[in-house]
Amino acid sequence: AVGTGRPPSLPVHEPTGTEEPVQRSIWIDGEELEIESWLWAELPQGHAGRGPALVVDDHATALVPPGWSWNVDRFGNLLLERGA
């Protein structure tokens, strides 16, 4: 489909906190791992990390598996890349 209107403007993400992780114990593939857990809303643009990690929000939780990396774009989206 082709629209004739203007695309919506997206708000730029404004972090709400100090971007400090909390250590959590989780199970992945039958193995217990100590991982960092981040609050999504606190992460500024460009914040990056490597899996395994949890990124937690009120409406979604992202598990970044081992062997993946992640970073936050200017709109607050979490971008995952395998093997990075």
Backbone as a ProteinNet text record, in pm:
[ID]
protein_1_A
[PRIMARY]
AVGTGRPPSLPVHEPTGTEEPVQRSIWIDGEELEIESWLWAELPQGHAGRGPALVVDDHATALVPPGWSWNVDRFGNLLLERGA
[TERTIARY]
83.6	0	87.8	35.5	107.1	18.3	73.2	-2.1	32.1	-61.7	-38.6	-7.3	-24.2	2.8	149.2	181.6	318.7	340.5	460.8	487.5	479	442.1	432.4	569.1	570.5	697.1	707.3	823.3	845.9	921.3	881.5	953.5	1091.4	1188.2	1322.4	1317	1379.3	1379.7	1459.3	1400.8	1468.2	1483.6	1606.8	1626.1	1575.5	1530.6	1468.6	1553.3	1674.1	1747.1	1896	1956.1	2101.4	2169.2	2094.5	2143.6	2238	2197.7	2274.1	2206.7	2281.4	2219.9	2204.2	2115.9	2095.3	2134.3	2204.5	2241.4	2121.7	2095.9	1987.6	2040	1978.2	2008.8	1894.3	1926.3	1824.9	1878.7	1788.4	1825.5	1814.5	1921.8	1922.5	1978.6	1900.9	1943	1992.1	1920.1	1952.9	2071.1	2119.9	2234.5	2194.8	2228.1	2199.6	2309.9	2269.1	2364.5	2332.7	2436.5	2421.9	2437.1	2333.5	2336.7	2298.5	2327	2286	2143.6	2065.1	1928.2	1919.2	1872.8	1867.1	1722.6	1693.2	1563	1568.1	1483.9	1484	1472.2	1381.6	1354.8	1474.9	1568.9	1685.7	1800.4	1792.2	1905.5	1907.5	2019.3	2028.6	2061	2039.9	2077.6	2225.2	2254.8	2392.2	2438.4	2359.5	2398.4	2405.8	2510.2	2530.4	2578.2	2554.9	2600.1	2605.1	2645	2652.3	2567.4	2512.5	2435.2	2526.6	2476.2	2336.5	2302.1	2182.6	2132.8	1981.3	1919.2	1775.8	1760.4	1666.5	1630.2	1479.8	1442.8	1307.5	1234.3	1106.6	1020.7	883.1	794.7	659	580.3	607.6	527.3	601	730.9	807.3	936.6	985.3	1116.2	1190.3	1313.7	1395	1507.2	1519.1	1631.8	1732	1850	1957.5	2041	2037.2	2107.4	2259.5	2330.7	2476.4	2510.7	2616.3	2658.1	2591	2506	2439.8	2485.1	2478.4	2503.4	2377.8	2370.5	2253	2293	2209.6	2226.6	2092.8	2086.7	1962.9	1973.6	1870.7	1871.9	1809	1800.6	1753.6	1606.3	1531.1	1389.9	1363.7	1471	1457.3	1439.4	1448.4	1437.7	1562.8	1545.2	1655.9	1693.2	1814.4	1860.8	1955.3	1921.8	2000.6	2077.1	2199.2	2280.3	2345.3	2325.7	2379.9	2527.9	2603.9	2744.6	2833.8	2786.8	2869.3	2952.5
-117.3	0	123.2	228.8	356.2	461.1	530.4	634.6	771	863.3	998	1098	1058.1	1148.4	1149	1235.3	1240.3	1128.5	1074.1	972.1	1034.1	953.1	1007.7	1047.9	1149.5	1185.9	1105.6	1051.1	969.5	1051.6	1042.2	1116.5	1055.8	1140.1	1094.4	1045.9	930.7	869.7	954.8	979.9	1051	954.6	915.7	820.9	878.5	787.4	830.5	801.8	749	710.8	703.8	616.5	611.3	499.8	420.1	307.3	214.3	173.4	77.4	-58.9	-163.7	-296.5	-362	-459.8	-544.8	-686.2	-758.7	-896.2	-988.4	-1078.6	-1176.7	-1314	-1411.4	-1549.7	-1603.8	-1653.3	-1711.7	-1842.9	-1919.2	-2044.5	-2028	-2061.9	-2062.2	-2195.5	-2269.1	-2399.4	-2493.4	-2496.7	-2588	-2545.8	-2424.6	-2375.7	-2249	-2244.4	-2124.6	-2022	-1899.2	-1792.4	-1670.6	-1603.2	-1472.9	-1369.4	-1288.2	-1190.8	-1052.6	-950.5	-815	-793.6	-724.1	-688.5	-536.2	-478.7	-334.3	-288	-167.9	-105.8	-27.2	-68.6	-12.3	140.2	192.4	335.9	418.1	356.3	428	436.2	361.7	351.2	464.5	537.1	645.3	593.1	677.8	646.3	607.7	500.2	455.2	357.1	339.4	241.9	104.2	29.5	-99.8	-203	-329.2	-438.4	-568.8	-673.2	-807.1	-900.9	-1002.2	-1103.5	-1202.8	-1272.7	-1272.5	-1152.3	-1098.3	-985.1	-980.7	-915.9	-886.4	-735.5	-690.9	-550.4	-546.9	-486.1	-496.9	-363.7	-370.5	-253.1	-290.5	-193.5	-221.5	-309.4	-298.1	-366.9	-477.5	-489.7	-591.7	-621.8	-743.4	-783.4	-850.3	-808.4	-867.7	-948.2	-1073.2	-1156.6	-1152.1	-1100.9	-1098.9	-1223.1	-1320.9	-1446.7	-1432.7	-1531.4	-1532.7	-1528.8	-1458.7	-1449.4	-1337	-1260.3	-1147	-1018.3	-906.8	-775.6	-691.1	-581.3	-494.7	-350.2	-259.9	-117.7	-47.9	72.8	151	262.3	273.3	381.6	507.7	614	742.9	744.6	644.9	636.8	541.8	483.9	391.6	247.7	220.1	82	4.2	-122.4	-210.9	-285	-264.4	-327.3	-441.9	-562.2	-681.1	-724.5	-773.2	-823.3	-954.7	-1054.6	-1187.3	-1194.5	-1257	-1283.1	-1161.8	-1054.3	-932.7	-929.5
0	0	0	-56.9	-61.4	4	100.9	169.6	114.7	127.8	76.1	186.6	311.5	422.9	461.6	555.1	606	707	713	814.2	953.7	1051.7	1187.8	1240.7	1323	1387.3	1516.7	1539.4	1658.6	1762.1	1887.5	1990.3	2014.9	2038.6	2074	2218.4	2243.4	2376.5	2474.5	2589.9	2698.5	2815.2	2851	2960.8	3092.6	3181	3306.8	3429.8	3413.5	3533.8	3515	3594.1	3608.8	3530	3460	3380.5	3456.3	3575.1	3654.8	3647.1	3611.6	3602.7	3739.6	3744	3861.1	3819.6	3903.4	3872.9	3897.6	3803.9	3817.1	3780.4	3839	3806.5	3720.8	3599.9	3512.2	3454	3396.1	3330.2	3179.9	3108.7	2961.7	2917	2837.6	2785	2894.9	3007.7	3115.5	3201	3180.8	3257.3	3332.5	3461.9	3540.4	3517.7	3482.1	3454.4	3539.2	3584.5	3648.5	3538.3	3518.6	3409.6	3460.9	3378.3	3409.1	3359.9	3440.6	3405.2	3406.6	3296.3	3278.5	3270.8	3319.4	3299.2	3168.6	3074.2	2939.5	2942.2	3023.4	3025.9	3072.1	3143.9	3194.8	3094.6	2985.9	2894.2	2792.4	2781.2	2684.2	2544.1	2446.3	2308.9	2304.8	2232	2217.1	2323.1	2428.9	2531	2464.7	2491.9	2426.4	2526.4	2492.7	2577.2	2499.6	2568.4	2510.5	2594	2525.7	2595.4	2663.6	2760.6	2799.5	2886.8	2863.9	2941.4	2931.6	3028.9	3024.2	3015.7	2932.5	2927.1	2954.8	3067.2	3122.4	3112.8	3074.8	3068.6	3123.1	3138.6	3186.7	3090.2	2960.6	2859.5	2784.4	2806	2734.3	2809.3	2792.4	2843	2729.4	2706.5	2600.8	2664.9	2623.4	2662.8	2548.8	2577.1	2478.5	2504	2412.5	2436.9	2428.9	2482.5	2465.6	2316.4	2282.4	2143	2065.1	2130.3	2066.5	2134.6	2061.8	2121.3	2103.6	2176.3	2170	2190.7	2137.7	2164.2	2150.6	2203.3	2206.3	2102.4	2015.1	1916.9	1975	1896.2	1948.5	1985	1938.3	1971.8	2089.6	2145.8	2257.6	2215.7	2084.6	2037.2	2075	2103.9	2135.2	2007.4	1957.9	1834.7	1869.9	1825	1854.3	1730.8	1751.8	1641.8	1683.4	1601.7	1630.6	1593.8	1681.5	1653	1657.3	1712.5	1716.1	1842.5
[MASK]
++++++++++++++++++++++++++++++++++++++++++++++++++++++++++++++++++++++++++++++++++++

